[in-house]
Amino acid sequence: MMLIREIVQHAFATGCLTIQAENQLRQLLRTKYDAKDLKAFMQLQQAAMSGSVRQESRERHDRIVA
């Protein structure tokens, strides 16, 4: 299984957090992880809130609601 920071790096590289990656993050966050993974996850959260990384799940939700 990938590390949290690897999933985060991929999201930053592509500019998008896929639904699959979100699900992987949820699973990994239920396990033990180190400080580097936590820092990477927090950076991803900020990037998603600022819009510099898109969230596929949010885009789907917005299309359904609209």
N, CA and C atoms as a LAMMPS dump frame, in Angstrom:
ITEM: TIMESTEP
0
ITEM: NUMBER OF ATOMS
198
ITEM: BOX BOUNDS ff ff ff
-5.0000000000000000e+02 5.0000000000000000e+02
-5.0000000000000000e+02 5.0000000000000000e+02
-5.0000000000000000e+02 5.0000000000000000e+02
ITEM: ATOMS id mol type element x y z
1 1 1 N 0.84 -1.178 0
2 1 2 C 0 0 0
3 1 3 C 0.888 1.245 0
4 2 1 N 0.407 2.27 -0.653
5 2 2 C 1.161 3.525 -0.762
6 2 3 C 1.177 4.258 0.573
7 3 1 N 2.126 5.149 0.693
8 3 2 C 2.176 6.047 1.84
9 3 3 C 1.282 7.249 1.572
10 4 1 N 0.832 7.887 2.629
11 4 2 C 0.004 9.081 2.494
12 4 3 C 0.719 10.124 1.65
13 5 1 N 1.995 10.336 1.94
14 5 2 C 2.726 11.381 1.211
15 5 3 C 2.883 11.061 -0.276
16 6 1 N 2.872 9.792 -0.65
17 6 2 C 2.937 9.44 -2.066
18 6 3 C 1.631 9.797 -2.782
19 7 1 N 0.522 9.562 -2.118
20 7 2 C -0.778 9.928 -2.687
21 7 3 C -0.87 11.448 -2.811
22 8 1 N -0.395 12.149 -1.794
23 8 2 C -0.405 13.614 -1.809
24 8 3 C 0.477 14.139 -2.936
25 9 1 N 1.663 13.569 -3.098
26 9 2 C 2.562 14 -4.176
27 9 3 C 1.887 13.833 -5.532
28 10 1 N 1.185 12.732 -5.715
29 10 2 C 0.503 12.492 -6.987
30 10 3 C -0.608 13.522 -7.202
31 11 1 N -1.346 13.835 -6.157
32 11 2 C -2.414 14.834 -6.268
33 11 3 C -1.846 16.201 -6.64
34 12 1 N -0.724 16.573 -6.042
35 12 2 C -0.091 17.845 -6.393
36 12 3 C 0.43 17.825 -7.822
37 13 1 N 0.988 16.695 -8.245
38 13 2 C 1.548 16.593 -9.597
39 13 3 C 0.458 16.69 -10.663
40 14 1 N -0.708 16.125 -10.381
41 14 2 C -1.796 16.125 -11.363
42 14 3 C -2.768 17.284 -11.163
43 15 1 N -2.743 17.877 -9.971
44 15 2 C -3.682 18.951 -9.673
45 15 3 C -5.07 18.455 -9.323
46 16 1 N -5.189 17.136 -9.116
47 16 2 C -6.502 16.558 -8.832
48 16 3 C -6.373 15.415 -7.835
49 17 1 N -7.277 15.38 -6.87
50 17 2 C -7.382 14.272 -5.934
51 17 3 C -8.562 13.428 -6.384
52 18 1 N -8.281 12.224 -6.861
53 18 2 C -9.341 11.36 -7.369
54 18 3 C -10.137 10.744 -6.223
55 19 1 N -11.301 10.235 -6.559
56 19 2 C -12.122 9.553 -5.559
57 19 3 C -11.374 8.339 -5.014
58 20 1 N -10.692 7.618 -5.892
59 20 2 C -9.919 6.453 -5.469
60 20 3 C -8.833 6.863 -4.471
61 21 1 N -8.145 7.957 -4.754
62 21 2 C -7.095 8.426 -3.855
63 21 3 C -7.68 8.868 -2.513
64 22 1 N -8.843 9.506 -2.537
65 22 2 C -9.5 9.901 -1.281
66 22 3 C -9.809 8.675 -0.43
67 23 1 N -10.301 7.625 -1.088
68 23 2 C -10.621 6.396 -0.359
69 23 3 C -9.361 5.759 0.222
70 24 1 N -8.268 5.779 -0.538
71 24 2 C -7.003 5.257 -0.031
72 24 3 C -6.539 6.068 1.174
73 25 1 N -6.67 7.387 1.094
74 25 2 C -6.283 8.233 2.223
75 25 3 C -7.104 7.91 3.465
76 26 1 N -8.392 7.714 3.289
77 26 2 C -9.245 7.37 4.442
78 26 3 C -8.76 6.088 5.112
79 27 1 N -8.417 5.093 4.297
80 27 2 C -7.921 3.825 4.857
81 27 3 C -6.591 4.037 5.572
82 28 1 N -5.682 4.762 4.942
83 28 2 C -4.362 4.968 5.532
84 28 3 C -4.421 5.802 6.811
85 29 1 N -5.368 6.724 6.882
86 29 2 C -5.477 7.566 8.073
87 29 3 C -5.994 6.785 9.28
88 30 1 N -6.54 5.596 9.037
89 30 2 C -6.985 4.733 10.136
90 30 3 C -5.842 3.886 10.697
91 31 1 N -4.682 3.935 10.04
92 31 2 C -3.531 3.149 10.467
93 31 3 C -2.483 4.072 11.075
94 32 1 N -1.373 3.49 11.47
95 32 2 C -0.262 4.305 11.984
96 32 3 C 0.415 5.01 10.826
97 33 1 N 0.731 6.265 11.029
98 33 2 C 1.455 7.038 10.023
99 33 3 C 2.397 7.981 10.748
100 34 1 N 3.425 8.44 10.026
101 34 2 C 4.423 9.281 10.676
102 34 3 C 4.136 10.772 10.477
103 35 1 N 4.99 11.582 11.059
104 35 2 C 4.803 13.036 11.027
105 35 3 C 4.884 13.579 9.601
106 36 1 N 5.72 12.979 8.747
107 36 2 C 5.829 13.432 7.357
108 36 3 C 4.516 13.203 6.605
109 37 1 N 3.871 12.069 6.874
110 37 2 C 2.579 11.808 6.237
111 37 3 C 1.514 12.775 6.738
112 38 1 N 1.515 13.052 8.029
113 38 2 C 0.541 13.99 8.581
114 38 3 C 0.735 15.379 7.983
115 39 1 N 1.985 15.818 7.879
116 39 2 C 2.263 17.131 7.297
117 39 3 C 1.81 17.183 5.838
118 40 1 N 2.078 16.118 5.09
119 40 2 C 1.666 16.067 3.685
120 40 3 C 0.142 16.127 3.577
121 41 1 N -0.555 15.402 4.439
122 41 2 C -2.018 15.408 4.414
123 41 3 C -2.562 16.802 4.728
124 42 1 N -1.975 17.472 5.689
125 42 2 C -2.432 18.828 6.035
126 42 3 C -2.189 19.79 4.872
127 43 1 N -1.077 19.627 4.18
128 43 2 C -0.802 20.469 3.011
129 43 3 C -1.825 20.204 1.911
130 44 1 N -2.198 18.96 1.736
131 44 2 C -3.213 18.616 0.736
132 44 3 C -4.557 19.232 1.103
133 45 1 N -4.921 19.177 2.366
134 45 2 C -6.174 19.79 2.804
135 45 3 C -6.191 21.283 2.48
136 46 1 N -5.102 21.961 2.761
137 46 2 C -5.043 23.396 2.473
138 46 3 C -5.117 23.66 0.972
139 47 1 N -4.443 22.835 0.19
140 47 2 C -4.467 23.002 -1.265
141 47 3 C -5.871 22.771 -1.821
142 48 1 N -6.576 21.804 -1.266
143 48 2 C -7.948 21.54 -1.714
144 48 3 C -8.864 22.704 -1.324
145 49 1 N -8.683 23.25 -0.134
146 49 2 C -9.512 24.372 0.295
147 49 3 C -9.25 25.622 -0.534
148 50 1 N -8.008 25.819 -0.938
149 50 2 C -7.662 27.011 -1.726
150 50 3 C -7.973 26.834 -3.205
151 51 1 N -8.22 25.597 -3.613
152 51 2 C -8.549 25.343 -5.014
153 51 3 C -7.357 25.011 -5.891
154 52 1 N -6.172 24.928 -5.306
155 52 2 C -5.014 24.598 -6.136
156 52 3 C -4.941 23.104 -6.457
157 53 1 N -5.666 22.283 -5.705
158 53 2 C -5.867 20.869 -6.036
159 53 3 C -7.367 20.637 -6.073
160 54 1 N -7.844 20.131 -7.204
161 54 2 C -9.275 19.837 -7.355
162 54 3 C -9.61 18.509 -6.677
163 55 1 N -10.824 18.405 -6.176
164 55 2 C -11.319 17.159 -5.599
165 55 3 C -12.385 16.606 -6.524
166 56 1 N -12.112 15.437 -7.081
167 56 2 C -13.056 14.809 -7.989
168 56 3 C -14.409 14.588 -7.316
169 57 1 N -14.409 14.193 -6.069
170 57 2 C -15.668 13.93 -5.369
171 57 3 C -16.489 15.206 -5.214
172 58 1 N -15.838 16.311 -4.961
173 58 2 C -16.546 17.585 -4.809
174 58 3 C -17.146 18.025 -6.144
175 59 1 N -16.39 17.822 -7.229
176 59 2 C -16.887 18.196 -8.551
177 59 3 C -18.125 17.372 -8.92
178 60 1 N -18.089 16.087 -8.607
179 60 2 C -19.26 15.236 -8.878
180 60 3 C -20.449 15.679 -8.048
181 61 1 N -20.206 15.983 -6.786
182 61 2 C -21.276 16.432 -5.898
183 61 3 C -21.896 17.725 -6.419
184 62 1 N -21.045 18.65 -6.849
185 62 2 C -21.537 19.938 -7.354
186 62 3 C -22.388 19.757 -8.601
187 63 1 N -22.008 18.816 -9.477
188 63 2 C -22.8 18.569 -10.692
189 63 3 C -24.155 17.956 -10.364
190 64 1 N -24.181 17.09 -9.352
191 64 2 C -25.436 16.438 -8.972
192 64 3 C -26.388 17.451 -8.345
193 65 1 N -25.866 18.339 -7.514
194 65 2 C -26.679 19.325 -6.807
195 65 3 C -27.191 20.401 -7.766
196 66 1 N -26.402 20.756 -8.759
197 66 2 C -26.77 21.853 -9.672
198 66 3 C -27.903 21.52 -10.584
